[in-house]
Amino acid sequence: MPDLIPPQLRARLKGIQISARQTAGAQGFGLHQSQNRGAGLEFSQYRAYEPGDELRQVDWKLYARSDRFFVRESERDSPLDLWILIDTSASMAQEDGARPGWSRLDAARTLAACLIEVALRQGDRFGLAMIGGEGLRVSGLGAGARHRDRCVLELRRLAAAGAWPDEARLRPLWEHVAARSLVVFLGDTFDEEVVRLAERLAAARRDVLNLQILTIEERDFPFLGGHRFRDPETGEELIADGAAARDGFIARFAAARATLAKRLAASGVRHVEYVLDEPLDLPLRRLFSAGPIA
């Protein structure tokens, strides 16, 4: 069975580092600064000595200058808790005529595998939540190569079907995704329920990122002549002439995407788009790079 991450893509992942704006600071050592103070690797601040502090934390050079005891505090480097939420509703099965055999779900599967590989390299914990017509399926938090392999098996089993489940069926998600976790949504973000869940998670102190997967045909609308357009989740159909509908569709779709981006930004959710003909590392660089990326 082929690797979910092609060798060329795997090589480009070396320059990506997953980071969060707020990290829980749990047991262990990773690459992320936590909210906890202690004997770590990065100097944070001085504070007055208190009974019980270890003498090795006292800055003796500062004591010689001030005749007072001060303790050096550092920020602990702690593992990140990464949750990858994947939309597996029917619309994720959509492929492009320009790239047959490659669907939104295929892209989400490989993007999730890339995130897991980077998290493994960083010593982070990672988990999967797959949401679609079957409801919610969770592969809990874990770390290490064995847990990576379990998650990859889950990714290989994914199938797109049905509609996004109602809120009641998603309640167990809150038992898994703790406050200050980093949450990455992978999906088309067309359902209002998806946007509301992202907003609720962000309001509940989760660091939320949304990666919207779009098709080439949605971006370019290359249709000519009469076409029957069908919603894969509702079954609704629209018959229209492709050339006549193109300009109106592109304008409305661009406006809807801009509105979504502003709405998510207002809730503190980082948002990027990915189109199926783009390199798969590009959206990850857009999410986690500090500098401008084309």
JOBELZI-V541140 format. One record per residue. N is the residue number from 1. RES is the residue in one letter. SS is DSSP state (hx for helix, st for strand, lp for the rest). PHI is phi as a letter, one per 20 degrees, with the letter a starting at -180 (NA if undefined). Layout:
# JOBELZI-V541140
n->N res->RES ss->SS phi->PHI
n->N res->RES ss->SS phi->PHI
This chain:
# JOBELZI-V541140
n->1 res->M ss->lp phi->NA
n->2 res->P ss->lp phi->f
n->3 res->D ss->lp phi->f
n->4 res->L ss->lp phi->f
n->5 res->I ss->lp phi->d
n->6 res->P ss->lp phi->f
n->7 res->P ss->hx phi->g
n->8 res->Q ss->hx phi->f
n->9 res->L ss->hx phi->f
n->10 res->R ss->hx phi->g
n->11 res->A ss->hx phi->f
n->12 res->R ss->hx phi->f
n->13 res->L ss->hx phi->f
n->14 res->K ss->hx phi->f
n->15 res->G ss->hx phi->e
n->16 res->I ss->lp phi->d
n->17 res->Q ss->lp phi->c
n->18 res->I ss->lp phi->f
n->19 res->S ss->lp phi->b
n->20 res->A ss->lp phi->c
n->21 res->R ss->lp phi->f
n->22 res->Q ss->lp phi->b
n->23 res->T ss->lp phi->c
n->24 res->A ss->lp phi->f
n->25 res->G ss->lp phi->m
n->26 res->A ss->lp phi->e
n->27 res->Q ss->lp phi->f
n->28 res->G ss->lp phi->o
n->29 res->F ss->lp phi->c
n->30 res->G ss->lp phi->c
n->31 res->L ss->lp phi->d
n->32 res->H ss->st phi->c
n->33 res->Q ss->st phi->f
n->34 res->S ss->st phi->e
n->35 res->Q ss->st phi->e
n->36 res->N ss->st phi->e
n->37 res->R ss->st phi->d
n->38 res->G ss->st phi->r
n->39 res->A ss->lp phi->e
n->40 res->G ss->lp phi->d
n->41 res->L ss->lp phi->d
n->42 res->E ss->st phi->d
n->43 res->F ss->st phi->f
n->44 res->S ss->st phi->d
n->45 res->Q ss->st phi->a
n->46 res->Y ss->st phi->e
n->47 res->R ss->st phi->b
n->48 res->A ss->st phi->f
n->49 res->Y ss->lp phi->f
n->50 res->E ss->lp phi->c
n->51 res->P ss->lp phi->g
n->52 res->G ss->lp phi->o
n->53 res->D ss->lp phi->f
n->54 res->E ss->lp phi->f
n->55 res->L ss->hx phi->f
n->56 res->R ss->hx phi->f
n->57 res->Q ss->hx phi->e
n->58 res->V ss->st phi->f
n->59 res->D ss->lp phi->e
n->60 res->W ss->hx phi->f
n->61 res->K ss->hx phi->f
n->62 res->L ss->hx phi->f
n->63 res->Y ss->hx phi->f
n->64 res->A ss->hx phi->f
n->65 res->R ss->hx phi->e
n->66 res->S ss->hx phi->d
n->67 res->D ss->lp phi->m
n->68 res->R ss->lp phi->c
n->69 res->F ss->lp phi->e
n->70 res->F ss->st phi->c
n->71 res->V ss->st phi->d
n->72 res->R ss->st phi->e
n->73 res->E ss->st phi->d
n->74 res->S ss->st phi->c
n->75 res->E ss->st phi->e
n->76 res->R ss->st phi->f
n->77 res->D ss->st phi->e
n->78 res->S ss->st phi->c
n->79 res->P ss->lp phi->f
n->80 res->L ss->lp phi->e
n->81 res->D ss->st phi->e
n->82 res->L ss->st phi->d
n->83 res->W ss->st phi->d
n->84 res->I ss->st phi->d
n->85 res->L ss->st phi->d
n->86 res->I ss->st phi->d
n->87 res->D ss->st phi->f
n->88 res->T ss->lp phi->d
n->89 res->S ss->lp phi->f
n->90 res->A ss->hx phi->f
n->91 res->S ss->hx phi->f
n->92 res->M ss->hx phi->f
n->93 res->A ss->hx phi->e
n->94 res->Q ss->lp phi->f
n->95 res->E ss->st phi->d
n->96 res->D ss->lp phi->d
n->97 res->G ss->lp phi->f
n->98 res->A ss->lp phi->f
n->99 res->R ss->lp phi->b
n->100 res->P ss->lp phi->f
n->101 res->G ss->lp phi->n
n->102 res->W ss->lp phi->c
n->103 res->S ss->st phi->d
n->104 res->R ss->hx phi->g
n->105 res->L ss->hx phi->f
n->106 res->D ss->hx phi->g
n->107 res->A ss->hx phi->f
n->108 res->A ss->hx phi->f
n->109 res->R ss->hx phi->f
n->110 res->T ss->hx phi->f
n->111 res->L ss->hx phi->f
n->112 res->A ss->hx phi->f
n->113 res->A ss->hx phi->f
n->114 res->C ss->hx phi->f
n->115 res->L ss->hx phi->f
n->116 res->I ss->hx phi->f
n->117 res->E ss->hx phi->f
n->118 res->V ss->hx phi->f
n->119 res->A ss->hx phi->f
n->120 res->L ss->hx phi->f
n->121 res->R ss->hx phi->f
n->122 res->Q ss->hx phi->e
n->123 res->G ss->lp phi->n
n->124 res->D ss->lp phi->e
n->125 res->R ss->st phi->e
n->126 res->F ss->st phi->b
n->127 res->G ss->st phi->b
n->128 res->L ss->st phi->d
n->129 res->A ss->st phi->c
n->130 res->M ss->st phi->d
n->131 res->I ss->st phi->c
n->132 res->G ss->st phi->a
n->133 res->G ss->lp phi->f
n->134 res->E ss->lp phi->e
n->135 res->G ss->st phi->n
n->136 res->L ss->st phi->d
n->137 res->R ss->st phi->c
n->138 res->V ss->st phi->c
n->139 res->S ss->st phi->d
n->140 res->G ss->st phi->f
n->141 res->L ss->st phi->f
n->142 res->G ss->st phi->a
n->143 res->A ss->lp phi->b
n->144 res->G ss->hx phi->n
n->145 res->A ss->hx phi->f
n->146 res->R ss->hx phi->f
n->147 res->H ss->hx phi->f
n->148 res->R ss->hx phi->g
n->149 res->D ss->hx phi->f
n->150 res->R ss->hx phi->f
n->151 res->C ss->hx phi->f
n->152 res->V ss->hx phi->f
n->153 res->L ss->hx phi->f
n->154 res->E ss->hx phi->f
n->155 res->L ss->hx phi->f
n->156 res->R ss->hx phi->f
n->157 res->R ss->hx phi->e
n->158 res->L ss->lp phi->f
n->159 res->A ss->lp phi->b
n->160 res->A ss->lp phi->e
n->161 res->A ss->lp phi->a
n->162 res->G ss->lp phi->m
n->163 res->A ss->lp phi->d
n->164 res->W ss->lp phi->f
n->165 res->P ss->lp phi->f
n->166 res->D ss->lp phi->f
n->167 res->E ss->hx phi->g
n->168 res->A ss->hx phi->f
n->169 res->R ss->hx phi->f
n->170 res->L ss->hx phi->e
n->171 res->R ss->lp phi->g
n->172 res->P ss->lp phi->g
n->173 res->L ss->hx phi->g
n->174 res->W ss->hx phi->f
n->175 res->E ss->hx phi->f
n->176 res->H ss->hx phi->e
n->177 res->V ss->lp phi->e
n->178 res->A ss->lp phi->f
n->179 res->A ss->lp phi->g
n->180 res->R ss->lp phi->m
n->181 res->S ss->lp phi->f
n->182 res->L ss->st phi->e
n->183 res->V ss->st phi->d
n->184 res->V ss->st phi->d
n->185 res->F ss->st phi->e
n->186 res->L ss->st phi->c
n->187 res->G ss->st phi->r
n->188 res->D ss->lp phi->e
n->189 res->T ss->lp phi->l
n->190 res->F ss->lp phi->e
n->191 res->D ss->lp phi->e
n->192 res->E ss->hx phi->g
n->193 res->E ss->hx phi->f
n->194 res->V ss->hx phi->f
n->195 res->V ss->hx phi->f
n->196 res->R ss->hx phi->f
n->197 res->L ss->hx phi->f
n->198 res->A ss->hx phi->f
n->199 res->E ss->hx phi->f
n->200 res->R ss->hx phi->f
n->201 res->L ss->hx phi->f
n->202 res->A ss->hx phi->f
n->203 res->A ss->hx phi->f
n->204 res->A ss->lp phi->e
n->205 res->R ss->lp phi->m
n->206 res->R ss->lp phi->d
n->207 res->D ss->st phi->e
n->208 res->V ss->st phi->d
n->209 res->L ss->st phi->c
n->210 res->N ss->st phi->c
n->211 res->L ss->st phi->d
n->212 res->Q ss->st phi->e
n->213 res->I ss->st phi->e
n->214 res->L ss->st phi->d
n->215 res->T ss->lp phi->e
n->216 res->I ss->hx phi->f
n->217 res->E ss->hx phi->f
n->218 res->E ss->hx phi->f
n->219 res->R ss->hx phi->f
n->220 res->D ss->hx phi->d
n->221 res->F ss->lp phi->l
n->222 res->P ss->lp phi->e
n->223 res->F ss->lp phi->f
n->224 res->L ss->lp phi->c
n->225 res->G ss->lp phi->m
n->226 res->G ss->st phi->f
n->227 res->H ss->st phi->c
n->228 res->R ss->st phi->d
n->229 res->F ss->st phi->d
n->230 res->R ss->st phi->c
n->231 res->D ss->lp phi->f
n->232 res->P ss->lp phi->f
n->233 res->E ss->lp phi->e
n->234 res->T ss->lp phi->e
n->235 res->G ss->lp phi->n
n->236 res->E ss->lp phi->f
n->237 res->E ss->st phi->c
n->238 res->L ss->st phi->c
n->239 res->I ss->st phi->d
n->240 res->A ss->st phi->b
n->241 res->D ss->st phi->e
n->242 res->G ss->hx phi->g
n->243 res->A ss->hx phi->f
n->244 res->A ss->hx phi->f
n->245 res->A ss->hx phi->e
n->246 res->R ss->hx phi->g
n->247 res->D ss->hx phi->f
n->248 res->G ss->hx phi->f
n->249 res->F ss->hx phi->f
n->250 res->I ss->hx phi->f
n->251 res->A ss->hx phi->f
n->252 res->R ss->hx phi->f
n->253 res->F ss->hx phi->f
n->254 res->A ss->hx phi->f
n->255 res->A ss->hx phi->f
n->256 res->A ss->hx phi->f
n->257 res->R ss->hx phi->f
n->258 res->A ss->hx phi->f
n->259 res->T ss->hx phi->f
n->260 res->L ss->hx phi->f
n->261 res->A ss->hx phi->f
n->262 res->K ss->hx phi->f
n->263 res->R ss->hx phi->f
n->264 res->L ss->hx phi->f
n->265 res->A ss->hx phi->f
n->266 res->A ss->hx phi->f
n->267 res->S ss->lp phi->e
n->268 res->G ss->lp phi->n
n->269 res->V ss->lp phi->e
n->270 res->R ss->st phi->f
n->271 res->H ss->st phi->c
n->272 res->V ss->st phi->c
n->273 res->E ss->st phi->d
n->274 res->Y ss->st phi->c
n->275 res->V ss->st phi->d
n->276 res->L ss->lp phi->f
n->277 res->D ss->lp phi->e
n->278 res->E ss->lp phi->e
n->279 res->P ss->lp phi->g
n->280 res->L ss->hx phi->f
n->281 res->D ss->hx phi->e
n->282 res->L ss->hx phi->f
n->283 res->P ss->hx phi->f
n->284 res->L ss->hx phi->f
n->285 res->R ss->hx phi->f
n->286 res->R ss->hx phi->f
n->287 res->L ss->hx phi->f
n->288 res->F ss->hx phi->d
n->289 res->S ss->lp phi->e
n->290 res->A ss->lp phi->e
n->291 res->G ss->lp phi->d
n->292 res->P ss->lp phi->f
n->293 res->I ss->lp phi->c
n->294 res->A ss->lp phi->f
